[in-house]
Amino acid sequence: MPDIGQRGRTAVDAWLDGGAPDRTGADLRAVEPLGFSTFTKLDLPADSAQKSTELLVSGARYGDAWAVGVQLELGGVLLGEIRTEVSSEPDRALASALAWVEEYCESSGLAVTQAENLSDQFPSELRPFQIRARFLVVPRAGVS
């Protein structure tokens, strides 16, 4: 607790009211993606072209490369997977997943309208090794 001239309960209350610093995930569209190769081709369900579909993206670093997959729900069927080039930067691995999903969407009449970095939900000691994001994919018609 920082010492800013307060003592006792007043200092504790001031520190607690200040809260923990807000750590939001990086804006994935502003992060340079890593090079990647498709390990398992992305294959979304046919009905995703007709409605909004939320995709859960998760990955882990094995050695120095990232394995990143897409699912409809945590623990669900893997819809596709990429392997990135070597990097210790988790946000760049997620940006690679976004680029991969956007490539798929471009050829499938879909668009990614939201990309939310959820990696801050992991304990800080795991963040260099695990990643998670949520992408919202919608039919391209009407998306500008």
N, C-alpha and C positions, 0 to 999 in steps of 0.2 A: 504494500500500500504506500503510495507516494506521500511524503511529508510536505504538506503545503501550509504548515503553521497551525493546523487543527489538532486537537487532542481528544482522546477518549471516544465516547459515543458519537460526537459530532463528526469526527474524522471518519469513523466507520460508515456512518450514514451517508456522508458526502461521497465516499468512495463507491459504495453500493449503488447510489443514485446515478453515478456516472456510468455504470454498467461496463460491460466488456466492450472492447472496440468492435465495431461492426465489420465483420469480414464477409464480404459478399464475393461470390465467385467472379472471375474475370468475364467480361463480355466476349464470348467466343468468336463473334464476327470480327473483333478487333485484334485477335491473336493470329499470328502466322502459323498455319498448320504444318505438321511434319510430313515428310514423304511417307507413303504407306502402300502396302500391297493388300489386295483382297484375298483373304484366307478362305472365307465362305461367302459366296455371292449373296447380296442383300435381296430378300424376297418377302415383300410385305403382303399381307392377305389381300385378296381381290377387292373386298369391300372397303379397303382404306382409300381407294380412288373415288369413292362416293361420299365420304364423310371425313370429319376431323379425326385424326388418329394420334394419340399420344404415344411416343416411343421412349422407352427407358434405355439409356446408353450407359454401359458400365464397362470398366476395364481395370486391368492390373498391369503393373510393370514386372516383367520377368527378366532378370538380368538388367539389361539397359533398354530393351525394346518394350513397347506397349502392345497388349492384346486387347482390342476394344470390340465389344459386341452390342447388338441391338435386340431388344425384346419388347413385347407389349406390356409385360409386367415382370416385376422382380421374381426370379425363379422360374419364369416361363420359358417357352421354347425359344432358342436362339434363332433369330431371323437372318443373321449375317454377322461376319466378323472380319476385321482388318488387323494387320500387324504393322506397326509404325517403324520408322527408322529409330535408331538409338537416340534417346533423350531422357533427361531427368526432369523435364518440364511437363507436369500433368495437364496444364491448360492447353498446351500445344497438342497433346494427344487428343483431348476433347475437340479441339478445333479441327483436327484431322477427321474425326468422326463426323463432324458437321459437314465438312467438305465432301466426304464420301456419301452421306445421306442426301446432300443437295444434288450431287451428280446423279444419283438414282432418281430423285424426284424430277429433275429436268427431263429425263427420258421417259418418265412415267406419267406426265401430266399432273404432277403434284408440286407443292411448294412447302418449304419449312418457314412457318411464320413466327415461331418462337423457339429460342434455344436458351435453356436455363441451366446454368452450371450449379450442380448440387453437391459438388465435392466437399464443400464446407461442412456437410453433415457428418463426415468422417472425423474421428479424433485426429488432432494435429499430427501425431506421430505416424498415422497411416496415409495422410494426404500425399506424400511423395510417391506412394506405391499403389494407391487405389483412386479411381475416378468415377464420377457419376454425373449424368445430365439428363434432362428431359427435353425432347424436341416435340413440337406440335406440327404435324404434317396435315395439310388440307388440299383439296382439289385446287388446281391452279386457276380455274375459271373464277374471275372476280378478284383475284389477288393482284395487286399492283406493286 
